[in-house]
Every structure is written in structure tokens, then in C-alpha cells.
């Protein structure tokens, strides 16, 4: 039986090859609006992670039926948490807020996270997040990027939070003065600000360096689950070692 891999959205997930050894389709989900890491073109998932997974699947020997979908991040999180999808692509390690993730893949790359504020609102020597009390932050819906201490301050009413679906919308709100600050990955924020032509925003300070991984839901158990996670790790590790990951990232940034 020939190996098959299929990268598509659910609507495009048609059988193009012979039946796989495993009956269950492995459903991976990523964000649709997190350039350059996770985007979509029509219904087709695009971005760095889509390229990484596409290449990794060509290196996997098992007979797996795999579908990758690009949806709003909050929906992607819900699909995995509710058992409707098997893996959350591009997640950080968030055991407290995402206890339903049982296994994380190796991290093919890391992301650098910073606080962005309206000019003059915050200082570079402030301590994050304690010194930002009293301010209003934006956040992408479903993102845990600001960190647990930040969300504790939000729960205590010491920081106000407004969530929007995308990075572009949050940055527009920031530039317009509708929020004070916004925590986001540096490359994502810089690309968006450049594309939108926004000004009046300062990168105040760095908050963290985060491993970006595939998080497989803990309720997905058995031979297929263990085999696929192990095979994906081997493929990703090989791609890191031979420079493929670096090439994919460079092409995405330069493009």
C-alpha cells in the first residue's frame, strides 16, 4: 500500500490515493491570520507552519491520512479541546490553560514576544506585566501569548483586556488609541505594521521567547497517535538538522 498524505481544508479533503492503513483521518488545525507563521489562501492553509508540515509529511513512512485546516485561532483551540481535531499547530507550551494537550512535538523554531504600546504610554525599564496595571491591552482571541501572570492581573481587574480576531485589528486599535498596549510575536507585529503603514507604536520591551510546536490532544491515544507523533518528531528533527526549517523561514520572510 502506498503512503499518502493530504494537505487541505475539510472542504477539500478528498481521497486521492488508496485507502490508508489507519481508518481515522488525522486532523491538524492552525491559525488563518498569523502571518508569516500561519495564514490561508482561499481555503488552503499557508505560511511557515503549512510549509513545514507539508515537507515533514513527505518524510514520514507511515500510512497516515492527514488533513491540515486553517481557521480562526479560537476555533482551532476549541476543535482540539473538544476532540474534533487531533493537533493544534503552532501552540506554545501552555499546560495550565491547555491541560487537554497531552503531547507536544519538538519545536522546529522559536518566537520572540514583545509588548507594543502607543508612543509615550510605557517605559522600557518597566517590569512586565506588573508595571502595566491600569492600562488596556488588546489580544488575539484565544491567544495565551501575554502569559499567566498577565491574565491573573486581568482576572483581578488590574489590567483591562479587549480581544479582537486578528493581529491587524489589534494593531489598528492600538494606532487609533482605542487600546494602550498589545503583546505579540515580533516578526508578526513588524510585518503587519509595515503592511498597514501604522505609526505611533513603540516596541517597549521583550516578554518571552516561546517554542512553537504541534500540541496533540491527550485523549488521542493508541498506536496511530503514538506512531504519528514519533514520526512527526523524527521528520521535524531531520528538517532542523539539514537546514530545511531555516530555508522555509527565510523564504517566508524575504517573500
ABEGO torsion letter per residue (X at the ends): XBBBBBBBBAAABBBABBBBABABBBBBBBBABBOAABBBBEABBBEAAAAAAAAAAAABABBBBBBBBBBBAAAAAAAAAAGABABBBGBBBBAAABAABABBBBBABBBBBBBBBBBGABBAABBOAAAABGBBBBBBBGBAAAEAAAAAAAAAGABBBBBBABAAAAAAAAAAGABABBBBBAAAAAAAAAAAGBBGBBBABBABBBBBBBBBBAABBEAAAAAAAAAAAAAAAAAAAAGAAAAAAAAAAAX
